[in-house]
């Protein structure tokens, strides 16, 4: 229901060509307040925000257009009754289907390889979200083979993905002429992709991260979150805890030709929040 409520709000905003409606991403999270920027944008509703606090699930600011307000009421009432298992009366079926089809375009927007490729060329970092079985991963793999002409790789995140495996860290290595192991700095998937992209400049290189929401991103990315900014005014670089040798040493920067799409399953309830700050 929360995804449908968000889709209805998006449809409303498109219809009215203004920011008229907002819905909470996950209404079950009553421990989370309404974001302060939303409170500021809907400042005329300060009283209900204060009274209901974390229990505000959606909000709409009506204009003088009564038909627009009627559309909003119909959309949310239809959703409420639909979730309760009620069907519309026969004479209102066409109206119900028209409203439903409009917000379903926002719920499940169609997007093709070329559109994703253009978005990556423009923004470099993209997250594709959708229900399971809709071809997100297949599209990313096809992009590597077609648009990127084989220049790229695909990895998968999971709950045991670590900073060391994605960025880099110490890993056991065999000792020369002796029995046993020693620990040496080893590059993770992001460092390897950055190095590969650097060698291929100016041709683009793609690092696809599947199931990006299944890892603890705050821990996996660490300070590297600072690098995921597509419109940086000056090149960004972070210091690494170890010297990884050429070409990075103890510094990491992401070349402009490195594109990173993440794919995630919107039906996965095991992780409710995706901590993306870029």
C-alpha positions as CSV (number, residue, x, y, z in Angstrom):
1,X,0.0,0.0,0.0
2,X,2.8,2.4,0.8
3,X,4.2,2.1,-2.8
4,X,0.8,2.8,-4.2
5,X,0.4,5.9,-1.9
6,X,3.7,7.2,-3.1
7,X,2.7,6.5,-6.7
8,X,-0.6,8.4,-6.2
9,X,1.3,11.4,-4.8
10,X,3.7,11.4,-7.8
11,X,0.7,11.2,-10.2
12,X,-0.9,14.2,-8.4
13,X,2.3,16.2,-8.6
14,X,2.6,15.5,-12.3
15,X,-1.0,16.4,-12.9
16,X,-0.8,19.7,-11.0
17,X,2.7,20.5,-12.1
18,X,3.6,21.4,-8.5
19,X,4.7,19.7,-5.3
20,X,1.2,19.3,-3.9
21,X,1.4,15.8,-2.3
22,X,3.8,13.7,-0.3
23,X,3.6,10.2,1.2
24,X,5.9,8.5,3.7
25,X,8.2,5.9,2.2
26,X,7.3,3.4,4.9
27,X,4.3,4.3,7.0
28,X,5.0,1.5,9.4
29,X,8.1,3.4,10.6
30,X,6.3,5.4,13.3
31,X,9.6,5.8,15.0
32,X,10.7,8.2,12.2
33,X,9.4,11.7,12.0
34,X,8.2,13.5,8.9
35,X,11.4,15.0,7.2
36,X,12.0,18.5,8.2
37,X,12.1,19.7,4.6
38,X,8.5,18.4,4.1
39,X,7.3,20.1,7.3
40,X,8.8,23.3,5.9
41,X,7.3,22.9,2.5
42,X,3.8,22.3,4.1
43,X,4.3,24.9,6.8
44,X,0.6,25.9,6.7
45,X,-0.1,22.5,8.3
46,X,2.1,23.0,11.3
47,X,-0.7,22.2,13.7
48,X,-1.5,18.7,12.4
49,X,2.2,17.9,12.1
50,X,2.6,18.7,15.7
51,X,-0.5,16.8,16.8
52,X,0.1,13.6,14.9
53,X,3.9,13.8,14.6
54,X,5.3,10.5,13.3
55,X,1.9,9.2,12.4
56,X,1.4,11.5,9.4
57,X,1.5,9.0,6.4
58,X,0.6,11.4,3.5
59,X,-0.4,15.0,2.9
60,X,-2.0,17.0,0.1
61,X,-2.1,20.7,-0.3
62,X,-5.3,21.6,-2.3
63,X,-5.5,24.5,-4.7
64,X,-8.5,26.4,-5.8
65,X,-9.2,23.7,-8.4
66,X,-12.0,21.7,-7.0
67,X,-11.7,19.0,-9.8
68,X,-8.1,18.4,-8.9
69,X,-9.1,18.0,-5.2
70,X,-11.9,15.6,-6.2
71,X,-9.3,13.5,-8.1
72,X,-7.1,13.3,-5.0
73,X,-10.0,12.2,-2.8
74,X,-11.1,9.6,-5.3
75,X,-7.6,8.2,-5.7
76,X,-7.0,7.8,-1.9
77,X,-10.5,6.5,-1.2
78,X,-10.2,4.0,-4.0
79,X,-6.9,2.8,-2.6
80,X,-8.4,2.5,0.9
81,X,-11.3,0.5,-0.3
82,X,-9.2,-1.6,-2.6
83,X,-6.9,-2.6,0.3
84,X,-10.0,-3.5,2.3
85,X,-11.2,-5.8,-0.5
86,X,-14.1,-3.7,-1.6
87,X,-14.9,-3.2,-5.4
88,X,-16.3,-0.1,-6.9
89,X,-19.9,0.2,-8.0
90,X,-20.5,-0.7,-11.6
91,X,-21.2,2.9,-12.7
92,X,-17.9,4.1,-11.2
93,X,-15.7,1.3,-12.6
94,X,-14.4,3.3,-15.6
95,X,-13.5,6.2,-13.3
96,X,-11.7,3.9,-10.9
97,X,-9.7,2.2,-13.7
98,X,-8.7,5.6,-15.2
99,X,-7.3,6.8,-11.9
100,X,-5.6,3.5,-11.2
101,X,-3.9,3.3,-14.6
102,X,-2.6,6.9,-14.2
103,X,-0.9,6.2,-10.9
104,X,0.3,2.8,-12.0
105,X,2.4,4.5,-14.6
106,X,4.3,6.0,-11.7
107,X,4.3,2.8,-9.7
108,X,5.8,0.7,-12.5
109,X,7.4,3.1,-15.0
110,X,8.8,1.4,-18.1
111,X,12.4,2.1,-18.7
112,X,14.7,0.7,-21.4
113,X,18.4,0.0,-21.9
114,X,19.0,3.2,-23.8
115,X,17.3,5.4,-21.2
116,X,19.4,3.8,-18.5
117,X,22.6,4.2,-20.6
118,X,21.8,7.9,-21.1
119,X,21.1,8.4,-17.4
120,X,24.5,6.7,-16.5
121,X,26.3,8.9,-19.1
122,X,24.8,11.9,-17.4
123,X,24.8,11.0,-13.7
124,X,27.3,8.1,-13.5
125,X,25.6,6.6,-10.4
126,X,22.1,5.2,-10.7
127,X,19.8,2.9,-8.6
128,X,17.2,0.9,-10.4
129,X,14.3,-0.3,-8.2
130,X,11.5,-2.7,-9.0
131,X,9.6,-5.8,-8.2
132,X,11.4,-9.2,-8.7
133,X,11.4,-10.7,-12.1
134,X,11.1,-7.4,-14.1
135,X,14.5,-7.7,-15.7
136,X,16.7,-5.2,-13.7
137,X,19.7,-7.5,-13.4
138,X,19.3,-8.8,-17.0
139,X,19.2,-5.2,-18.3
140,X,22.4,-4.3,-16.4
141,X,24.3,-7.4,-17.7
142,X,23.0,-6.6,-21.3
143,X,24.3,-3.1,-20.9
144,X,27.8,-4.4,-20.2
145,X,27.7,-6.6,-23.3
146,X,26.1,-4.1,-25.7
147,X,26.5,-0.4,-24.8
148,X,29.7,-0.9,-22.9
149,X,31.1,-3.5,-25.3
150,X,32.2,-5.9,-22.6
151,X,33.8,-3.2,-20.5
152,X,32.4,-3.9,-17.0
153,X,31.6,-6.4,-14.4
154,X,28.7,-7.4,-12.2
155,X,28.9,-8.2,-8.4
156,X,26.2,-8.9,-5.8
157,X,25.8,-7.5,-2.4
158,X,24.5,-9.6,0.6
159,X,24.5,-9.2,4.4
160,X,28.1,-10.4,4.7
161,X,29.5,-8.0,2.1
162,X,32.2,-5.9,3.9
163,X,34.3,-2.8,3.4
164,X,37.3,-5.0,2.8
165,X,35.6,-6.9,-0.1
166,X,34.2,-3.8,-1.8
167,X,36.7,-1.1,-1.1
168,X,39.8,-2.9,0.0
169,X,41.6,-4.2,3.1
170,X,44.0,-6.8,4.4
171,X,43.7,-10.3,3.1
172,X,45.7,-13.5,3.7
173,X,48.4,-14.2,1.2
174,X,50.9,-17.1,0.9
175,X,54.5,-16.4,2.0
176,X,57.3,-17.0,-0.4
177,X,59.5,-19.9,0.5
178,X,57.8,-20.6,3.7
179,X,54.8,-22.4,5.2
180,X,51.9,-20.2,6.3
181,X,50.3,-16.9,5.5
182,X,50.7,-13.2,5.9
183,X,48.3,-10.4,5.5
184,X,48.7,-8.0,2.6
185,X,46.6,-5.1,1.3
186,X,44.1,-6.4,-1.4
187,X,41.9,-4.3,-3.6
188,X,38.2,-4.7,-3.4
189,X,35.6,-4.6,-6.2
190,X,35.4,-0.8,-6.3
191,X,39.2,-0.2,-6.4
192,X,39.6,-2.9,-9.1
193,X,36.8,-1.2,-11.2
194,X,38.4,2.2,-10.7
195,X,41.7,0.9,-11.9
196,X,40.1,-0.8,-14.9
197,X,38.3,2.3,-15.9
198,X,41.4,4.4,-15.5
199,X,43.2,2.2,-18.1
200,X,40.3,2.4,-20.5
201,X,39.9,6.2,-20.5
202,X,37.9,7.8,-22.1
203,X,35.8,4.7,-22.8
204,X,33.2,4.1,-20.1
205,X,33.4,1.2,-17.7
206,X,30.4,-0.2,-15.8
207,X,30.4,-1.7,-12.3
208,X,27.0,-3.2,-11.7
209,X,26.0,-3.9,-8.1
210,X,23.1,-6.3,-7.8
211,X,20.9,-6.4,-4.7
212,X,22.5,-3.2,-3.5
213,X,20.0,-2.9,-0.6
214,X,21.0,-6.2,1.0
215,X,24.3,-4.9,2.4
216,X,24.8,-2.5,5.2
217,X,25.8,0.4,2.9
218,X,27.0,2.7,5.7
219,X,29.6,0.0,6.7
220,X,30.4,-1.2,3.2
221,X,31.0,2.2,1.7
222,X,32.6,3.9,4.7
223,X,34.3,7.1,3.6
224,X,33.9,6.1,0.0
225,X,30.3,7.5,0.1
226,X,32.1,10.9,-0.4
227,X,33.1,9.8,-3.9
228,X,29.6,9.1,-5.2
229,X,28.8,12.6,-6.3
230,X,28.2,13.0,-10.0
231,X,28.4,16.8,-10.2
232,X,31.5,17.3,-8.0
233,X,32.9,20.8,-8.5
234,X,36.5,19.6,-7.8
235,X,37.8,16.0,-8.1
236,X,37.2,14.0,-4.8
237,X,39.8,11.7,-3.3
238,X,39.8,9.7,-0.1
239,X,42.7,8.4,2.0
240,X,42.9,4.6,2.5
241,X,44.2,2.8,5.6
242,X,46.8,0.8,3.6
243,X,49.1,1.2,0.6
244,X,47.6,-0.9,-2.2
245,X,50.4,-0.3,-4.7
246,X,49.9,1.0,-8.2
247,X,47.8,2.7,-9.4
248,X,46.1,3.8,-6.2
249,X,48.7,3.7,-3.4
250,X,46.9,4.8,-0.3
251,X,44.4,7.2,-2.2
252,X,41.2,6.4,-4.1
253,X,39.4,8.5,-6.6
254,X,36.7,7.4,-9.1
255,X,37.5,8.3,-12.7
256,X,34.7,10.1,-14.6
257,X,34.3,7.1,-17.0
258,X,33.4,4.7,-14.2
259,X,29.6,4.2,-14.1
260,X,27.9,2.4,-11.2
261,X,24.3,1.2,-11.5
262,X,22.8,-0.5,-8.5
263,X,19.7,-2.8,-8.8
264,X,17.4,-3.5,-5.9
265,X,14.2,-5.5,-5.3
266,X,11.4,-3.3,-4.0
267,X,9.5,-6.3,-2.7
268,X,12.4,-7.2,-0.3
269,X,11.1,-6.4,3.2
270,X,14.2,-7.7,5.0
271,X,15.8,-4.3,4.7
272,X,13.4,-1.3,5.1
273,X,15.8,1.6,4.7
274,X,18.4,2.2,2.0
275,X,21.0,4.7,3.4
276,X,22.0,6.7,0.3
277,X,23.3,10.2,0.9
278,X,24.8,11.1,-2.5
